[in-house]
Structure formats: structure tokens, C-alpha cells
Amino acid sequence: METLKQEALNVIAKMPDGADIDAIMYRLYVIDKVRKGREAADKGETVSSGELLREIESW
């Protein structure tokens, strides 16, 4: 698995040269959320789709 730094550099390198700071920050934000989600799933910190649906419906 790539280090976070290497993953960020790779993502930025693939972006168009004219990418603005907001686009770069958004991509980095998404990388962070995906990594954290994978880590949580690896630890078993997940909810079933039924639990999620009930939570959404209760809002």
C-alpha cells in the first residue's frame, strides 16, 4: 500500500495543470475519507445497510 504522501502526490500529478487549490483540496479530502473508511472496515467498525437505512429514516 502506498504511503499517504505518495498517494497524494500521485493524485495531484494526474490532475490538469490548471487545477485550482479547491479542486486539489477536495481530492485530498476524498482520499482521506476513503482511507479512514477502509481502516474502519478493516477494524469491523461498520453498520449494516439496514441499520444505515433506519438511521437515515429517523432524521
N, C-alpha and C positions, 0 to 999 in steps of 0.2 A: 504494500500500500504506500502511496506517495505521502510525503510529509505535507502538512497543511500549506507550508510556504511554497513547496514545489507545485502543488495543485493550483494555488492562487496564481503563481507565475504563468503556468500553462494556460489557464483560463484567460488571463489578461493578454497573453501573447496571441491568442486566437481571435481576440476582438478586433474590430476595424480600427485603423489608426485614428479615426475621428471620434472614437468613443469618448463621451464626456465622463466626468467624475461620478455622476449619478448612476450611469449605466455600470461602471466598474464597481461601485459600492454595492449596487443591487446584486450583481453576480457573486461578489464575495459573501454577501448576506445569505444568498441561496446556498452556496457551498457550505457555510457554517450550519445552516438549519438541516441540510441533508446529512452532514456528518453527525450532528447531535442526534438526529432521528435514528440513524444506523446504530450508533452507540447504545441508545436506549433500547432498541430492538434486540441487540446482542445481549443486553442485561435482562431481557424479559420484561422490560417496563413498557408494555403495550396494553391497549384495550381492544376488545373485540369490536367488530363493525356494529353489532347490536348495541353495545354499551355506548359507542360514539353516537349512534342514531338517537338513542334515548336522551343523551346529554344535549344534543342539538335541539331536539324537540322540546326540551324543558326550558329553553331560553324564551 
